[in-house]
Amino acid sequence: MQQGDTISAIATAQGEGGIGIIRISGINAIGTADKVFRAASGRKLADYETQRAVFGHIVDVQGDVVDEAMVLLMRAPHSYTKEDVVELQCHGGLMPLRKTLALTWQAGARPAERGEFTKRAFLNGRLDLSQAQAVMDVISAKTERSLKMATGHLSGHFSEGIRAMRHTILGQIAHLEAAIDFPEDEVDDVVMVEVEQNVVDVRNKIQKLLKTAQTGRILKDGLMTAIVGKPNVGKSSLLNALLREERAIVTDIPGTTRDSIEEYANVGGVPLRIIDTAGIRATDDLVEQIGVDKARSYVNQASLVLALFDASRELTAEDEEIFSLIEGRDAIVLLNKSDLQPVLDENMLREKTAAKVLVISTVTEHGLDNLAEAIRQKVYDGGLDAGDEGAFVNDERQAEILRQADGHLAAALRTIEVQMGLDFISIDLRSAWEKLGELTGETVGEDIINEIFSKFCIGK
């Protein structure tokens, strides 16, 4: 179903590049493109069959050439939005793209809103809501595992599981309503046993999905990780080693890092949002003291703390403060500089903390593989299958909907237990069925749909 108006937007990232794309979608997409594009063949786009690439020029209202271009013509329903879509592939400079986009508006299109192309794909039935949300996850994926989860959602792997659960619940509702309509058949006991077992099965599947929620959110958004330690223990060197680039300044001078540095790193397939903090120590330098205070606050905010200690130096009061900061927090203790003459060993650190202790060297990269594996095990805690990310829950909205659906199913089991009427059980099951439909968009309200697509970028 084509929308009543036609929209256009730049669909590629802003900046200079070989190609920049302007996407036009809607009932008058081809007519709009025909007003701004002159094919080298002299033919109108309306005369071409679908799925064709056509060479020509972008021209203004006076007929002056603005840019060379290739046009991709996709007639409904064989397009991203299932509407008529034309993509103008121009040179990827800021001026030709902006000029061409303005010409499409003069020709009858209007500026697309955030996520409006994908929203139309959802409204026209090409994607369900979970798949539509996955579009941005594919774009923003930071590691191979993040991408695998996003593409799994985009291909419908997650939605298939939700639909299977809804199908099971709907089947139980049908059994109950049949028993209500034909009470003379006296099938209540048989129906109750089957309904109860199927509800328990669906609840088990929901609980299994909810166990993936934390891992899914980490793969999508990154694990906030703070690197802490006293000055000159190798915090910035660790950041550089994990990033595999010289991002932070490394010197023998204490206090080089005065502010926090934040970067994303791919560690064992897990995206880490790493914060390299200022060395924790007493200082009279006001700027450095601000950095130290921020380091302490980041420890409290972080989901994982990497606490560094120097194997070539005795423990100091500053080290003792680090142990106090990580107490009760999810942390990995790293004994760095294993390439130097040791003064500390891991057993000394294990006496100070319950956290996992690893020996590393940021110079030789000894132990970094062990660190990556330790992080991976933390993220995939609970025996989650590292090959099935496509079925993981990946945001809090999905997790909350699953929790609410599970609550309705639990209520249905309680209703069965106290032997209330079949219609009361049916009400609880229908509530669970409708709640799960919010994940795929089959029972979601317009306000939620608008909120979800408002978080997209313009042109997608």
C-alpha positions, 0 to 999 in steps of 0.5 A: 500500500503506497502512502499518499505523499512522496518523501525524499532524503539523503540516504548516505553519510554526510561528507565527501565520497565517491557516491552519495544517494538520495532516496525517493519513495511514494506514489509519485516517486518516479514522476518526481525523479523524472523532473530532476533527472534527464536520462542519456537515452532521452527516455523518461524513467516512467518508460523503463521497467522495474529494477533498472539502472539508468545513466544521465544527469541531474538538472535544475528547473532551467535545464542546467546540469547539476551533476552526473548520476545513475538512477536505480528504479524500483517499482512497487512492491519490489523495493525497500518500502514496497512503494515506488522507489527511485535512488539517485546516485550522485557524486558524494559531495555536500553541495551536489547532494544538497542541491539535488535534494532541494530539487526533489522537494521543488518537484513535489516530494517532501523531506522524509522524517527520521526513520520514515522509509523503514516505517513505511516498510513496516506499515506496508508489511515488508518488515515486522517491528523487531526487524525494523528496529534491527535496521539501525542495529545493523548500521551501528554494529561494532563487532562481528557478534553485534552484527550477527545479532542484528542480522539475525533480528533483521532476517526474522530469527527473533520474530519467528520465536515470538510468533511460535509462542503466540501461535501456541497461546492462541491455540490454547485460547481456541481450546478454552473457548471451544470448551466454553461454547460446548460445555456438554462435551465435558472436556474440561479436564483434558483441556486443562492438562494441555493448556497448563503444559503449553503455558509452562512450555511458553514460560520456559521459552520466555525465561530462556530469552530473558537470560539473553537480555543482558548479553544482547544489550551489551552486544548492541550498546557496548559494555561500559568498562573503566580502566583504573589504577595508580599512575604509571601502571599501564592503563593507557598502554592497555587501552592502546593494546585493546584498540590496537592503535596509539590512542592514548599518550604513554610516557614515564611521567606520572599524571599524563592522563588527566581527563578520561578517554573513551573509545570502543574496542572489539575484545573477543567479539564483545564491544567494550566502551572503554574509559581510560581514567586518570591515575588515582593518587593524591595531587595538588594539581587542580586539573589532575585532581578533577580527573582523579575524581572523575576516575572514581565516579566512573568506577561506580558507573561502569559495568566492568572494571579493569583494575591494573597493578604494577608487578614490578613495584610494591603495593602502595596506599594508592593500590589499597584505594583501588582495592577498596574502589572495586570491592563488591563490583564486577571487576578483573584485576590485572597484574601488568608488566610481567615482562619486568623483574617481578616484585608482586605475584598474582597470589599476593593480589588474590589475598586482597580481592575476590575478583579474577586475577590475570597476569599480563604485559601490555608491552609483549601483549602476554595475557591479553588473550586470557583477558579477552576470554575472561570478558567473553565469559562474563558477557555470555554468563549462564551458558548462552550459545555464542552462535545464536545471537540472532535470537537474543533480546537486545533492548530493555523494551523487549525484555520488559514486554517479555516480563509482562507477558510472562506475568500474564501467563503466571496469572493464568496458571494461578487461575487454573490452580484455584479452578476458576472458570475457563473464561478467566484463564482465557482472559489471562492468555489473551493478555499474554498473546497481545503483549507478545504481539507488541514485539512484532508490531502486530498489537502495538499502538501508534504512539510506540511506533512513532517513538521507535522510528523517531530514534532512526537517522534521516534517510533510513 
